Amino acid sequence: MQSLSPVFIDMFFAALAGFGFAYSCKPPVRVLFLSAILASIGHGFRFALVEFFSIPNLAIATFAASFLVGCCGMLFAKISKTPSEVIAFPALLPMIPGIYAYRAILYLFSFINEKDMTLKTHNLVEFFDYFLTTVSITLALAVGVSITLLIFFEQSFMVTRNSGIFDRYKKYKKFF
């Protein structure tokens, strides 16, 4: 049996990243922590799928994690009376495949600067491998959360009703 500590380490750093991305959008404080929790759940779920359940493709695991983030985002939106996009989108950002995009660019520059045809062909193959991985993971992120938003389309408009945020502005309505 494998140890679970790598999953918790992954979840901790994903929570930090999710908190940071959410903080850059300046949402209410309660949303910051919900985005951090959601980022840790999504990233930890993807990590567990790849490491413990031997999902061979990172894009499939990312799609499942993105769908989970969307579903949990709807639940957290209902609890916090905040649009689910505000909670879910910063939670998805730690799953963007930055290292794959970085390696794709490195192999592209190596391909351009290489004189030997054998190495040039190797660099081109590596570039397309990393590039297609980057594109497939990014599409899996977008499609996974979009499916959730389409399934709960009606609920996404109702989560902010009777929230404290809008009630706060009702007292100023008499001035306008």
Steps between C-alpha positions, in 0.01 A plus 500: 500500500631838403520782747240775483741774602584603138128560442474726803817687402355548151170619646675745733697669222195501271305672777771765528492557124121506493496752784750717313311492173174575679662786693602665173130527406413677829192297596347499852720332761275196540541430127879501534493205736236317297715538186802368690302200626364435152846524343636249749210261436537520122877475487507224760233305311698526176819395679325201656353395165840504333703348785264254670245408235752492214307720261746497208404834352540824695233669287235246605592541866491877456156480341368298795658739749364801314152350504534438875614860553196622307259286706657600831511860376122494456461366853735762645324770299170398652650514849678832458238667276768583245508418126667166450738639240658724762582195712575237234716686247781598742492141628566370148804717434748285701422213262614691190794304356770766521796260500378333180459835326846606620662181369315535168646848455849376596483220242371743239801727552731196499343390173554842346865528611610139431714419193505119526197346325467209745488728804278742313249222435517390865436857618206534262340180629550610862354842420182350357473252789513774764292740293217252446509404868468867594210557263314183603530576873388859449200385296417239764496774764267719297265223390477339845390814680279610208305175510426561866385854430276374219349226718425746782413789270178593681658475843789724403261795477332423831802461730533872569138555597437611859869553550637750741688679225188605311300564815765750597425711192122494542516774763663730243229430245282783631769753399498390135 
